[in-house]
Amino acid sequence: MTRTTGRLSLTWAGAALVAVVLGASLGFAAPVELTIVHFNDLDRMEEKDGQGGVARLAAVVRAERARGSHVLVTFAGDAISPSLMSSIDKGAHMIDLLNRIGLTAMAIGNHEYDFGPDVARQRFSEATFPILGANNVDVDGGIVAGAVASIMVDAGGFKVGIFGLTTLGTAVKSSPGRVTFAPVLETAAAQATALRSAGAHLVIALAHTDVGEDDALLRQGAVDLLLSGDDHRVRLDYDGVVLFAESGQQADWVTIIDLTLDEVESRGKKRFVWDPAFRAVHTGKVTPDPGLAEAVQAYRARLSRELDVEIGTTETEIDSRRAMVRTRETAIGNLVADAMRLAVGADVALTNGGGIRANQVYPPGTRLTRRDILSELPFGNKTVLLELTGGELRAALENGFSGIEKTSGRFPQVSGLKVVYDPRRPPGARVIEVAHEGAALDPDGRYTLATSDFMARGGDGYRVFAGKKPLIEARAGTLVASQVIDYIIARGNIAPRPEGRLRVLE
């Protein structure tokens, strides 16, 4: 397949190593200036608060292509979910918009698997740019279908090898099915060796990896540049050996790396050298690209027709900010858990705070719409019904409270339970008391539990749920968002509030 975008011609096939031509020169008569435009974690197509979004990103890319002959555009993953539009088209719109920008390569992020591996493979096949996932292992033992391990870029005669990595946490944080993930460090070492053997002067890891994996890769030193994502940080580091860049999220910031590639004489031999400079562009100061802005508006018009329908009024404040839903009982957590429990007639319900995503505050009197609920619950999860013992429920709660210090998405929002916990105690020993209908939870008693299909598969560390035969399975289940919408419509006015379901030990 070949696609031409501005000055860039992309050619690749389903092999692990592919050539992409950026320049015609085969010699090293003069230093070569190479610019990398790097961004990560972009699932929201539109701008917010006058910054971010694909139209402003496209303007930055266009400006850099106008400025330089050799420009790479690298995306460290997380595109097809979670977003409001993705709840409708499973991320197809983001691939379309990224195709219009024209990328050099994209790494596979954990959210690429939120709708399962089949959808991920379909989205990868729709991309007109390489999808890199060297450690994403499909059921046949090869790289996941639709992706390649690496590409080789020729910039003015210098070869740049780029390979992709995905965080091992994807197995817990998303729904990759039978896709597995090879160790990050082993994969990086093997890929760097292979690329250098193939003639790469500069080796880049395009990685959707967490901060611990990033730091391990930096210590390993197998690559020259680590262009990362996942942690939503704006971070630039260079120790004289390995350059690290991460660009926050949603294209609010875009990192520009200007590299000088050169050859020097050393003891009668030519030696490759490179020198970096950095720029961090805040897109709030960038005029959006008109063509991409028009495309985004067309998608938003489609959304409005389907979602801008009022369903009821909240009489109390609803706060879905990340720091709230991942650390304490919340009105919105209670609303979601109640709707799930009542929809399937369960004894109790447990959902993860990380599944509540809009990061909004709704004042009392707000007229809620379908858009609001789908913004809060964008993953397309369905409610399943399981049967567990009281002991297993307690173990699930221990998992839920185990990552409070990290504002982990596994934090539990519950219905039908009252829990006392102590976050000062070590993980695994934080639950002090659990009650159901006024009585202490019976360790050997049987309870029906409403939870999401994601958590029922062991997602977010809820391994105690994995392997349980569901009383209502996912394919027979209903979308959590639909249950919440129906709950609100049936009542007209709602008044959710924190009411002591989760209480910290004083």
ABEGO torsion letter per residue (X at the ends): XBBBBEABBBBBBABABBBBBABABABAABBBBBBBBBBBGBABABBBGGBEEAAAAAAAAAAAAAABABBBBBBAEGAAOBBAAAAAAGGAAAAAAAAAAGBABBBBBAAAAAAEAAAAAAAAAABABBBBBAABBBAAGBBBBGBBABBBBBBGGBBBBBBBBBBAAAAAABBAEABBBBBAAAAAAAAAAAAAAAGBABBBBBBBBBAAAAAAAAAAGABABBBBBGAGBBBBBBAGABBBBBAEBGGABBBBBBBBBBBBBBGGBBBBBBBBBBBBBBAAABBBBAAAAAAAAAAAAAAAAAABBBAEBBABBBBABAAAAAABBBAAAAAAAAAAAAAAGBABBBBBAAABAAGBBBBBGBBBBAAAAAAABAAGBBBBBBBBBAAAAAAAAAAAAAAAAAGBAABBBBBGBBBBBBAABBBGAABABBBBGGBBBBAABBBBBBBBAAAAAGBGGBAAABGBBBABBAAABBBAAAAAAAAAAAAGBBBBBBAGABBBBX
